[in-house]
């Protein structure tokens, strides 16, 4: 190579090195100038915004001031300068430099964003008079809008009853110097506020309220009111969820009444969070509680009984369980059913009937007596009803026995009717005493039986012995009284029969005893002008046959007369002189015979001893006659019904039917 060629190459090499050095310096200078701003920022109309801005510069440069421009293809409109008159509308008087040039902070505050600022692209220029760096290559676009920033309202977790509820209200804004204010209205609690820098010119203001969780707060709406500068917005709401065990458990159904045989669907409802997942059912009926097999919150019941059916349920979730506090009552309606206990009672002429009815709704009742309306068959009729017990009372218009009475109760309601003939009850009727054997002698025994017609049956008997003005109750309590005959006259006796309705008594009955004839010592003869009159008084049972022995007497008349159970025989005639004047009375019945020689009243040969004996005998005879008179008098007056007892063997009488043995009760 020639030296000349080497010289040319050296000059080109030097030139290349210089160009590379200049290019390196330019690249170095470009690297050291940089601005960091967001590319876009949203601003609420009438709110403020701080545009964050930082820059770097070459070490050789000492920055002194910053001017903000709006990007334009032909001009450099100023939006911030220390000379306010240089600022364009709509930014005039509304921009403020809030950065620090010496520390590389070029942030700009717009105090009152207007819709006219929308879509402006802004950028800062550091020392525009001396620095030629093209800062407009990086701008921030303003998005001025009326849309309120979204509010976040969050409940922290799912607190249980008794724990603390934390509700946070958050909103993003661009104005840290005048952030929006947050409030929770009338919700009370502890409130904490906080501001968080989100970068890129955005901030988050947050307000958290805390209060104890109660079951009543479940589903409660809590609102957060956000006030931005210059405007009021509607609240944002959030629903609080509080977890708690079941409460307010109750049973429900579409209807609380139904008909017998129909089904009913029941639901167990409860206030619980989370919702109840397990259920138990109980049925209370007739005083007892039965657990049902169903485990769901809804059951269909088909075996309902008439009347009230009370249902309970238990609800359970993961936090606990609770029972329904009051029953849900399903009332089953049905047609009337008359209880077999319904009956009537007759006491004298008074009739009282009870008709016990089961029905729902309550039944009406109609009464008939002997097939006719009760008012036609009874007098003084009263009818009344208390709940399901219906009563009829009145007096029978004519006398009939209980067995001939028919009382009918007919009950009816909207579901049907039932008719029932009532049982008629009465105190024992026709109470009487019968004797067995019918004929009895002293020293033998007999049995008195107490009988009656009674419905319901006789429950107990009582026996009494009557003494003039009083009666003594005997110890015997059955329908039979066994007696040992110790005298010719016993009693009188009376019995009473009692059933569940009342008590009735028999007439008094005297027990008469058979005995051989006895001639009263008072029997005697009187003689006047040879005319004799003799009277012979004989006591016996059965009555005796009387005959006379009277030698020397021409009998004119001989008469026998039954008088109060005794027999008085009278003999009249003419007595012949010179004949024996002994007159004898003879008496005989089946049990024996007796004779008595009668004395003449006024006769001189009557001894003192005979008179004394006659006096004693007369006194005894008076007592005996009184007892016999009682038996005979009751026979003749027919005090009580006649009861005939058939005799067998030796007891059967074959004599004159005039003296047939009878008993009166």
Secondary structure, DSSP 8 states (H G I E B T S, - for coil): --HHHHHHHHHHHHHHHHHHHHHHHHHHHHHH-EEEE-SEEEEETT--EEE-EEEE--TT-----EEEEE--SS--EEEE-SSGGGB-TTTTTTEEE-SBGGGTB--EEESS--GGGTT-EEEEEETTTT----GGGS-EEEEEE-----EEEEE-S--BTTSEEEEEEEEEES-GGG--EEE-TT--SEEEEEEEEEETTEEEEEEEEEEE--GGGTT-EEEEEEE-TT-----EEEE---BEEEEEEEEE-S-SEEETT--EEEEEEEEEES---EEEEEEEETTEEEE-S--SSEEEE----SEEEEEEEEEEETTEEEE-SS-EEEEEEEEEEE-TT-EEEEETTEEEEEEEEEEES--EEEEEETTEEHHHHEEEEEEEEETTEEEEEEEESS---GGG--EEEEEEETTEEEEEEEEEEEEEEEEEEEEESSS-BTT-EEEEEEEEEEES---EEEEEEEETTEEEE-S--SSEEEEE--SSEEEEEEEEEE-SS-EEE---EEEE-BEEEEE-TT-EEEEETTEEEEEEEEEEES--EEEEEETTEEEEEEEEEEETTEEEEEEEEEE-TTS---EEEEEEETTEEEEEEE-BTT-TT--HHHHHHHHHHHHHHHHHHHHHHHHHHHHHHT-S-EE-----GGGS--S-GGG---EE-
